[in-house]
């Protein structure tokens, strides 16, 4: 299966306008009759659902640190099936990653190089004009594996400002295919882990339409589409990044539990597993005919009181855990514990299936890639199985309890592995968001 032409939307740093341009392009191309697939570089739960809402098609994460090259190219081919174009949104700055062998740093440049996608660079030119060309030149020459195929200027102050920056950049032989003025009318609402989720964003379709209008007015859509290039390698559909934890998997899904990577679900279904959703906020528990339960991360801290009062959910979860495996990631892990303290200091009893107690009263950011080795056999694999994933949370452990550890975990910078998470009977959990079994 050969993927269609692709294009990476990247920037020298965060906050330059990648998401606005990506969502605007996805919706504008969709309105023009272009079937466009989408992807997001790196570990990110928030952006892919926005991509899907804008394009009408599934989006997927591509991560060069956690995923094998075969999985990376397979996912790109799969998301592009039936499409005319793939647009991939980069993370942070184009070259930002972690220490790793060549091509495996987790940077967006790694993904662009691996798949042969040219880069459309978004430059925030506020406070500069011709100097923007020096930034573009640096990006164009820093990594010989990639090609900066074009530039979109963002936060342009006037036609004269745009002309000065564009002329300097185009003197490098790189076309400027758009100049977007400063605008607060296309911003999306945010909270502590990033954007408010797509499903919770009011008037999302109207917002996406405004983004598409804005991008279509201030960029050259045909020229942008022409920058895309076919991938350098083709692949069949990807195998499961993580083996399914069961044949019939009960997965919590609502506004408290929404952080589950599309490629995991896709891989589990491809492996023959059945997915059955339930909503803890609707006082639903895992179905009795399922053989494994998965509690994803999300925002349970915003619903702690509601969850504590969902007695049907908690009772059914405890009954399920007596005979079948239950695993919780991050927020799901916290709900499996004894209690959760919310940001106001109120303590809410949780499922008490693990002896950990967690708190948001003293927020501290825990962020970064993680290597994990399973401490015992479980629904994620046999003891010693190596996983790659990440942490992204503000919660703190108030009391670790006396459970055995879920895994030995280290970061991407060479720290010594340390026990992490909890395991009791058939129940396990940790703050680790799993991306893939280590290649």
C-alpha positions in Angstrom: 0.0 0.0 0.0 1.5 3.3 -1.1 0.7 6.5 0.8 -0.3 9.7 -1.0 1.9 12.8 -1.1 2.5 14.3 2.3 3.5 17.6 3.9 4.8 18.4 7.3 3.6 21.7 9.0 6.4 22.7 11.3 7.9 25.7 13.0 11.2 26.8 14.8 9.3 26.8 18.1 6.0 26.2 19.8 3.4 29.0 19.6 4.2 29.9 16.0 0.8 29.0 14.5 1.2 25.3 13.5 -2.2 24.2 14.8 -4.1 27.1 13.3 -2.5 26.5 9.9 -3.0 22.8 10.1 -6.7 22.9 11.1 -7.4 25.6 8.6 -5.8 23.7 5.8 -7.5 20.4 6.7 -11.0 22.1 6.6 -10.2 24.2 3.6 -9.0 21.3 1.5 -12.0 19.2 2.7 -14.3 22.0 1.5 -12.5 22.0 -1.9 -13.2 18.3 -2.3 -9.7 17.1 -1.4 -9.6 13.9 0.6 -7.0 14.7 3.2 -5.5 12.4 5.9 -3.7 13.8 8.9 -1.1 13.0 11.5 0.5 14.5 14.6 4.1 14.1 15.5 5.0 12.9 19.0 2.9 12.0 22.1 -0.2 14.2 21.9 -3.8 13.2 22.8 -5.3 16.6 22.1 -4.6 17.5 18.5 -5.6 14.3 16.6 -9.3 14.7 17.5 -9.2 18.3 16.2 -7.6 17.0 13.0 -10.4 14.5 12.7 -13.1 17.1 13.2 -11.5 19.4 10.6 -10.9 16.7 7.9 -13.7 14.2 8.6 -11.1 11.4 8.6 -9.1 9.7 11.4 -5.8 11.1 12.5 -2.8 9.3 14.0 0.3 9.9 16.1 3.7 9.3 14.5 6.6 9.1 17.0 10.2 8.3 15.9 11.4 7.6 19.5 8.7 5.2 20.6 7.8 3.6 17.3 9.8 1.3 15.1 10.5 2.6 11.5 8.2 -0.1 10.2 5.3 0.9 12.5 5.9 4.6 11.6 5.7 4.0 7.8 2.8 1.5 8.2 0.7 4.1 10.2 1.5 6.8 7.6 0.3 4.5 4.8 -2.8 3.5 6.7 -3.9 7.0 7.5 -3.4 8.0 3.9 -5.5 5.1 2.5 -8.1 6.6 0.1 -6.7 10.1 0.4 -5.2 12.6 -2.0 -3.0 14.2 0.5 -1.6 13.8 4.1 -0.9 16.8 6.3 1.2 16.1 9.4 1.4 18.6 12.3 4.9 18.8 13.9 5.5 19.1 17.6 7.4 21.9 19.4 10.3 23.1 17.2 11.1 21.1 14.1 14.4 19.7 15.5 13.4 19.3 19.1 13.9 15.7 20.5 15.8 13.7 23.0 19.3 12.1 22.9 19.0 9.0 20.7 20.5 7.2 17.8 20.1 9.0 14.4 16.5 9.1 13.3 15.1 8.0 16.7 15.1 11.3 18.7 11.4 11.8 18.6 11.8 15.1 16.6 9.5 16.1 13.8 12.5 16.3 11.5 13.0 12.5 12.1 9.5 11.8 10.9 9.8 14.1 7.9 13.1 12.5 6.9 11.8 8.9 7.5 8.8 9.4 5.3 10.3 11.8 2.7 7.8 14.6 3.5 8.8 18.2 2.7 8.3 20.8 5.4 6.1 23.8 5.2 7.6 26.2 7.8 5.4 28.5 9.8 7.3 31.6 11.0 6.0 34.0 13.6 7.4 37.3 12.2 6.2 39.6 14.9 9.0 41.9 16.0 11.1 41.2 12.9 11.1 41.4 9.1 14.2 40.5 7.0 15.7 38.7 10.0 13.1 36.0 9.5 15.1 34.9 6.5 18.0 34.0 8.8 15.7 31.7 10.8 14.5 30.1 7.6 18.0 29.6 6.3 19.1 28.1 9.6 16.2 25.6 9.4 16.9 24.8 5.8 20.6 24.0 6.3 20.6 22.5 9.9 19.6 19.0 8.9 20.4 17.8 5.3 17.8 15.0 5.5 14.9 17.4 5.2 13.7 20.0 2.7 12.0 23.3 3.6 9.7 23.5 0.6 7.9 26.7 1.6 7.1 29.2 4.2 4.0 30.7 5.7 4.4 34.0 7.6 2.3 34.4 10.7 1.3 37.4 12.8 2.1 39.8 10.0 1.5 43.5 10.9 1.0 45.1 7.5 1.4 44.5 3.8 4.8 46.3 4.0 5.9 44.0 6.8 4.9 40.9 4.8 6.7 42.2 1.7 10.0 42.8 3.6 10.0 39.4 5.2 8.9 37.5 2.1 11.4 39.2 -0.2 14.3 38.2 2.1 13.1 34.6 2.4 12.4 34.2 -1.3 16.0 35.4 -2.1 17.0 32.1 -0.5 15.1 30.2 -3.2 12.3 29.2 -0.8 8.8 30.3 -1.8 6.5 32.2 0.6 3.0 30.7 0.1 1.1 32.7 2.7 1.1 35.6 5.1 -1.4 35.5 8.0 -2.1 38.6 10.0 -2.5 38.8 13.7 -5.9 37.4 14.7 -7.5 36.5 18.0 -10.6 35.3 16.3 -9.2 31.9 15.4 -7.9 30.9 18.8 -9.0 27.7 20.6 -9.7 27.5 24.3 -7.0 26.1 26.6 -6.6 24.5 30.0 -3.7 22.9 32.0 -2.8 20.0 29.7 -3.2 22.1 26.5 -6.3 22.8 24.4 -9.7 22.0 25.7 -10.6 18.7 24.0 -12.4 18.7 20.7 -15.5 17.0 22.1 -15.8 19.7 24.8 -15.1 22.8 22.5 -18.3 24.7 22.0 -19.2 25.6 18.4 -16.2 23.6 17.2 -17.5 23.3 13.6 -18.0 27.0 13.4 -14.5 27.7 14.8 -13.0 25.3 12.2 -15.0 27.1 9.4 -13.5 30.4 10.6 -10.0 28.9 10.6 -10.5 27.6 7.1 -11.8 31.0 5.9 -8.8 32.7 7.5 -6.2 30.3 6.1 -7.8 30.2 2.6 -7.8 34.0 2.5 -4.2 34.5 3.5 -2.4 31.5 1.9 -2.3 29.9 -1.5 -3.9 26.6 -1.2 -2.9 25.2 -4.6 0.7 26.2 -4.1 0.7 24.5 -0.7 -0.8 21.3 -2.1 1.8 21.3 -4.8 4.6 21.3 -2.2 3.7 17.8 -1.0 5.7 14.8 -2.1 5.1 11.1 -2.2 6.8 9.1 0.7 10.2 7.5 0.1 9.0 4.1 1.3 5.7 2.2 1.2 4.3 -0.2 3.7 1.4 -2.4 4.5 -1.0 -1.8 7.3 0.8 -1.7 10.7 0.8 -4.5 13.2 -0.5 -3.8 16.7 1.9 -1.4 18.5 0.9 -3.1 21.8 -0.8 -6.5 21.9 -4.5 -6.3 22.8 -5.0 -6.8 26.6 -7.9 -9.1 25.8 -10.3 -10.4 23.1 -13.2 -8.2 24.3 -11.9 -5.0 25.8 -14.0 -2.7 28.0 -12.7 0.8 27.6 -13.9 3.8 29.7 -14.7 6.7 27.4 -16.2 10.0 28.3 -15.0 13.5 29.3 -13.0 12.1 32.2 -11.4 9.3 30.2 -10.4 10.3 26.7 -6.7 9.8 26.3 -6.2 6.7 24.2 -4.0 6.7 21.1 -5.8 6.0 17.8 -3.1 3.7 16.7 -3.6 1.4 19.8 -7.3 1.0 19.1 -6.6 0.5 15.4 -4.0 -2.1 16.1 -6.2 -4.0 18.6 -9.0 -4.1 16.2 -6.7 -5.3 13.4 -5.5 -8.1 15.7 -9.1 -9.2 16.1 -10.1 -7.6 19.4 -13.5 -6.2 20.1 -13.9 -2.8 21.7 -16.7 -2.0 24.1 -17.0 1.5 25.5 -18.6 2.5 28.8 -19.0 5.8 30.6 -18.1 6.0 34.3 -19.6 9.5 34.4 -22.9 7.9 33.3 -22.4 5.4 36.2 -21.6 2.6 33.8 -19.1 -0.1 34.5 -17.2 -2.6 32.3 -19.5 -5.1 30.6 -19.7 -8.5 32.2 -19.0 -10.2 28.8 -15.6 -8.5 28.4 -12.4 -10.1 29.4 -10.2 -7.0 30.1 -10.8 -3.5 31.2 -8.8 -0.4 30.3 -9.1 3.0 32.1 -7.4 5.6 29.9 -6.1 8.9 31.1 -8.0 12.1 30.7 -9.3 14.7 33.1 -10.8 12.7 36.1 -9.5 15.4 38.4 -12.2 17.7 37.0 -14.9 15.1 37.8 -13.5 13.6 41.0 -16.7 14.2 43.0 -18.9 12.9 40.3 -16.7 9.7 40.0 -16.7 9.2 43.7 -20.6 9.3 43.7 -20.8 6.9 40.7 -21.5 3.9 42.9 -22.7 1.7 40.1 -19.5 2.2 38.2 -17.2 1.6 41.2 -19.2 -1.5 42.2 -19.1 -3.0 38.7 -15.4 -2.2 38.4 -14.6 -4.0 41.6 -16.6 -7.0 40.6 -14.9 -7.1 37.3 -11.4 -6.9 38.8 -12.0 -9.9 41.0 -11.8 -12.2 38.0 -10.4 -10.3 35.0 -7.5 -7.8 34.4 -8.0 -4.1 34.8 -5.3 -1.6 33.8 -5.3 2.2 34.3 -3.1 4.8 32.6 -2.4 8.1 34.4 -5.9 9.4 35.2 -7.2 5.8 35.1 -4.5 4.8 37.5 -5.5 7.5 39.9 -9.2 6.3 39.8 -8.0 2.8 40.7 -6.4 4.1 43.9 -7.7 4.8 47.4 -8.4 8.5 46.9 -7.9 11.5 44.8 -7.5 15.0 46.2 -8.7 17.7 43.8 -7.2 21.1 43.2 -9.3 22.6 46.0 -8.0 20.1 48.5 -11.1 18.0 48.8 -10.5 14.3 49.2 -12.6 11.9 47.1 -12.7 8.1 47.6 -11.9 6.1 44.5 -12.1 2.4 43.6 -9.6 1.2 46.2 -8.3 -1.5 43.9 -4.7 -0.2 44.3 -3.3 1.3 47.5 -2.0 4.6 45.9 -3.5 8.0 46.8 -3.0 10.9 44.5 -3.4 14.7 44.6 -3.8 17.8 42.5 -3.6 20.1 45.4 0.1 20.6 44.9 0.6 20.6 41.1 3.9 19.6 39.6 4.5 18.9 36.0 5.8 15.4 35.1 6.7 15.3 31.4 8.8 13.3 29.1 9.5 9.9 27.4 9.7 6.8 29.5 11.2 3.3 29.1 9.4 0.6 31.1 10.1 -3.1 31.8 7.1 -5.0 33.2 7.8 -6.3 36.7 5.4 -9.3 36.3 3.1 -11.0 33.8 0.0 -9.0 33.1 -2.4 -7.9 30.4 0.3 -5.8 28.7 2.7 -8.7 28.3 5.0 -11.1 30.1 7.4 -10.0 32.9 10.4 -8.3 31.3 8.4 -6.9 28.3 9.9 -3.6 27.4 7.5 -0.7 26.6 8.0 2.8 25.4 5.7 5.7 26.3 5.5 9.0 28.1 4.2 10.8 31.1 2.3 14.1 31.0 0.5 15.0 34.3 0.4 17.4 37.2 -0.7 15.0 39.8 1.5 14.0 42.8 1.5 10.7 44.8 0.4 11.4 48.3 0.9 7.8 49.5 2.4 5.1 47.3 0.8 2.3 49.3 2.3 -1.2 49.7 1.5 -2.7 46.3 4.1 -4.3 44.1 5.4 -2.1 41.3 3.9 -2.3 37.8 7.2 -1.7 36.1 10.8 -0.5 36.3 10.8 2.8 34.6 13.5 5.2 33.3 13.5 8.4 31.2 15.2 9.1 27.8 18.2 10.7 29.4 19.8 7.7 31.0 18.4 7.7 34.6 18.5 4.4 36.5 15.3 2.4 36.3 13.2 2.7 39.3 10.0 1.0 40.5 6.8 2.8 39.2 3.1 2.2 39.3 1.2 -0.4 41.2 0.1 -4.0 40.8 -2.3 -6.0 43.0 -3.9 -9.2 41.9 -5.3 -8.7 38.4 -5.2 -4.9 38.7 -2.3 -2.7 37.5 -1.7 0.9 36.7 0.9 3.7 36.4 1.3 7.2 35.1 2.9 5.8 31.9 1.0 6.3 28.7 2.0 3.4 26.5 2.8 4.1 22.9 4.4 0.8 21.7 6.3 -2.3 22.7 10.0 -1.4 22.4 11.4 -2.6 19.1 
